[in-house]
Amino acid sequence: MQVPLYPHEKTEDLQCKGLRLIQSSREYRFTTDAVLLANFCRDMTGKKCVELCAGSGVISLLLAAKKRPSHITAVELQPQLCDMMRRSVALNDLQEVIDVVCEDVKNFRAQADVVVCNPPYRKADSGERQRAHNIALCRHEICLTLSDVVECAARLLNNKGSFYLVHQSSRLAEIVTLCNQSLLAVKEILPVCPSPGKNPNLVLIHAQKQGRSDCVLRFPLSVTDENGQYTPQAKAWYGIR
């Protein structure tokens, strides 16, 4: 479907089944963390999924193409991102699969089999904050904390439903504690390293609502090898041929 593009916008090839994403140079642009999270998720055939902090919608688009959920609700606070995301959904003819909801996730109510989130990583008072408020909202916990994200996921999920999260490795202990408090059993942790020999800078988390407390710590995923080239798994997940 043809959709309008506004000044400062362009479409990007997601290297996955012809998917294209609208992005703006004036808005927060997705990072490879989002691609890692979408690929980390397990098959969702026939399941209802909610994406929190959906931003540009890249994760929802990739999930629709790769994981085959019956429906995805993408929840985002900022109206301009929601507008851009709706046009990306239409551009890829996925209106019957993905709904975009412009709302504070703390107020959002639904029932889901799967909740996915790539939230703001930095606490509100940590690091240098972007001058552009719209970008700062995506990077810092200004309107939404990690605790809010976990509580929201627990509220939305059906029993035995899955929660997938990507975050900084430095906050792993906090994530596990918050999940336990919300009856989300952490089932799987995949550390992500920029290259071999480097400490993980990211973690991919899979938790289950009211699941058993057995957790698998995966062998770390290295994004690049000793020569600075993408590893085979990173290539597969990023859609690099």
C-alpha positions in Angstrom: 0.0 0.0 0.0 1.2 3.5 -0.8 1.5 5.7 2.3 2.6 9.4 2.7 6.1 10.2 3.8 6.6 13.6 5.5 9.8 15.8 5.6 12.7 14.2 7.4 11.2 10.7 6.9 12.5 7.8 4.8 11.8 4.0 4.6 14.4 1.4 5.6 14.6 -2.2 4.4 14.4 -4.5 7.4 16.0 -7.4 5.5 13.1 -9.6 6.3 10.5 -10.8 3.9 10.4 -7.4 2.2 9.4 -5.4 5.3 10.0 -1.7 5.2 10.0 0.7 8.2 9.3 4.5 8.2 11.9 6.4 10.2 12.4 10.1 10.9 15.6 11.9 11.5 13.8 13.9 14.1 12.7 10.9 16.2 14.4 8.1 18.1 15.7 5.6 15.6 15.6 1.9 16.4 18.8 0.1 17.3 20.0 -3.5 16.8 18.8 -4.2 20.3 15.2 -4.3 18.9 16.2 -6.8 16.2 17.9 -9.0 18.8 14.8 -9.0 21.0 12.5 -9.9 18.1 14.6 -12.8 17.1 15.1 -14.0 20.7 11.3 -14.5 21.1 10.0 -18.0 20.5 7.3 -18.9 18.0 4.0 -17.2 18.7 1.7 -19.0 16.3 -1.9 -18.3 17.2 -1.0 -16.2 20.2 -2.0 -12.6 21.2 1.0 -10.4 21.7 1.4 -6.9 23.2 4.4 -4.8 22.6 5.1 -2.1 25.2 7.1 1.0 24.4 6.7 0.2 20.7 8.4 3.3 19.3 8.7 3.0 15.5 7.1 -0.4 15.5 10.1 -2.4 14.3 9.7 -5.2 16.8 6.0 -5.7 16.0 6.7 -5.8 12.3 9.5 -8.4 12.7 7.3 -10.5 15.1 4.4 -10.5 12.6 6.7 -11.7 9.9 8.9 -14.2 11.8 6.8 -15.4 14.8 3.3 -15.6 13.4 1.1 -14.3 16.3 -2.6 -14.1 15.7 -2.6 -10.4 16.7 -0.2 -7.8 18.0 -1.1 -4.6 19.9 1.7 -2.1 19.8 1.4 0.4 22.6 3.3 3.7 22.4 3.0 7.0 24.4 4.1 9.5 21.8 1.5 10.5 19.1 4.0 11.3 16.4 5.6 7.8 16.8 2.2 6.2 16.7 1.3 8.0 13.5 4.6 6.9 11.9 4.0 3.3 13.1 0.5 3.1 11.7 1.8 4.1 8.3 4.6 1.5 8.5 1.9 -1.1 9.3 -0.1 0.0 6.3 3.0 0.1 4.1 3.5 -3.6 4.8 -0.2 -4.5 4.6 -0.3 -5.7 8.2 -3.4 -3.8 9.4 -5.2 -7.1 10.1 -2.4 -8.3 12.4 -1.1 -5.2 14.1 -3.1 -2.5 16.0 -1.4 0.6 17.2 -2.6 2.1 20.5 -1.4 5.6 21.6 -1.5 5.3 25.4 0.6 5.3 28.5 1.4 1.6 29.1 0.7 2.1 32.8 -3.0 2.7 31.9 -3.3 0.1 29.2 -5.6 -2.9 29.9 -5.8 -6.1 27.9 -5.1 -9.8 28.1 -2.2 -11.3 26.3 -0.3 -14.6 25.8 3.0 -12.7 25.1 4.3 -9.3 26.2 7.5 -7.9 24.5 9.4 -4.7 25.5 12.5 -2.8 24.6 12.1 -0.1 27.3 14.1 3.1 28.1 17.4 1.8 29.6 18.6 4.7 31.7 17.2 5.9 35.0 15.8 9.5 34.8 18.8 10.9 36.7 21.6 9.0 35.1 23.8 10.1 32.2 23.5 13.1 30.0 19.9 13.6 28.8 19.0 14.4 25.2 17.9 18.0 24.7 15.1 16.8 22.5 12.3 15.6 24.9 10.8 13.2 22.4 14.1 11.3 22.2 14.9 11.6 25.9 11.6 9.8 26.6 12.8 6.8 24.6 16.2 6.6 26.4 15.5 7.6 30.0 12.9 6.5 32.5 11.1 9.8 32.5 7.5 8.5 32.1 8.1 4.8 32.7 10.4 2.9 35.0 11.7 -0.6 34.8 9.4 -1.5 37.7 6.4 -0.1 35.8 7.3 -2.2 32.7 7.5 -5.5 34.7 4.3 -4.7 36.7 2.4 -3.9 33.4 3.6 -7.2 31.8 2.5 -9.2 34.8 -0.9 -7.5 34.7 -1.5 -8.1 31.0 -0.3 -11.7 30.8 -2.5 -14.8 31.0 -1.2 -17.5 33.4 1.9 -19.2 31.8 2.2 -16.3 29.4 5.7 -15.2 28.2 7.4 -11.9 28.8 10.4 -11.0 26.7 12.7 -8.1 27.6 16.0 -6.6 26.4 18.0 -4.4 28.8 21.4 -3.4 30.0 23.3 -6.2 31.7 24.1 -3.9 34.6 20.5 -4.0 35.6 20.1 -7.8 35.5 19.8 -8.3 39.3 17.1 -5.6 39.4 15.2 -7.2 36.6 15.2 -10.6 38.3 14.1 -9.1 41.6 11.2 -7.2 40.0 10.1 -10.3 38.0 10.0 -12.4 41.1 8.0 -9.8 42.9 5.4 -9.8 40.1 5.3 -13.6 39.9 7.2 -13.7 36.7 9.6 -16.6 36.8 12.8 -15.9 34.8 13.2 -18.9 32.5 16.0 -17.9 30.2 18.8 -15.3 30.1 20.9 -14.7 27.0 23.9 -12.4 27.6 24.9 -10.4 24.5 28.6 -9.4 24.1 29.9 -6.8 21.5 32.8 -9.2 20.7 34.6 -12.3 22.2 36.4 -11.5 25.4 34.2 -8.5 26.2 31.8 -8.5 29.1 28.1 -8.6 28.1 26.5 -5.2 27.7 23.0 -6.5 27.1 20.7 -9.3 28.4 17.8 -10.8 26.7 15.2 -12.1 29.2 12.4 -14.6 28.9 10.1 -14.9 31.9 6.8 -16.8 32.4 3.9 -15.7 34.5 3.5 -18.2 37.4 6.1 -20.5 35.9 8.4 -22.8 37.7 11.7 -21.3 39.0 14.0 -23.1 36.7 16.3 -20.8 34.7 18.6 -21.5 31.8 21.7 -19.2 31.4 22.6 -19.3 27.7 26.1 -19.2 26.3 26.7 -15.5 25.4 25.9 -14.3 21.9 28.8 -12.3 20.4 27.7 -9.8 17.9 31.1 -9.7 16.1 34.1 -12.1 16.0 37.8 -11.5 16.6 38.1 -9.8 13.2 35.3 -7.4 13.8 33.0 -9.2 11.4 29.4 -10.2 12.3 29.1 -13.7 13.8 26.9 -16.2 11.9 24.1 -15.9 14.5 24.3 -12.2 14.4 24.1 -12.2 10.6 21.1 -14.5 10.7 19.3 -12.4 13.2 20.1 -9.1 11.5 19.2 -10.4 8.1 22.7 -9.9 6.7 23.5 -12.1 3.7 
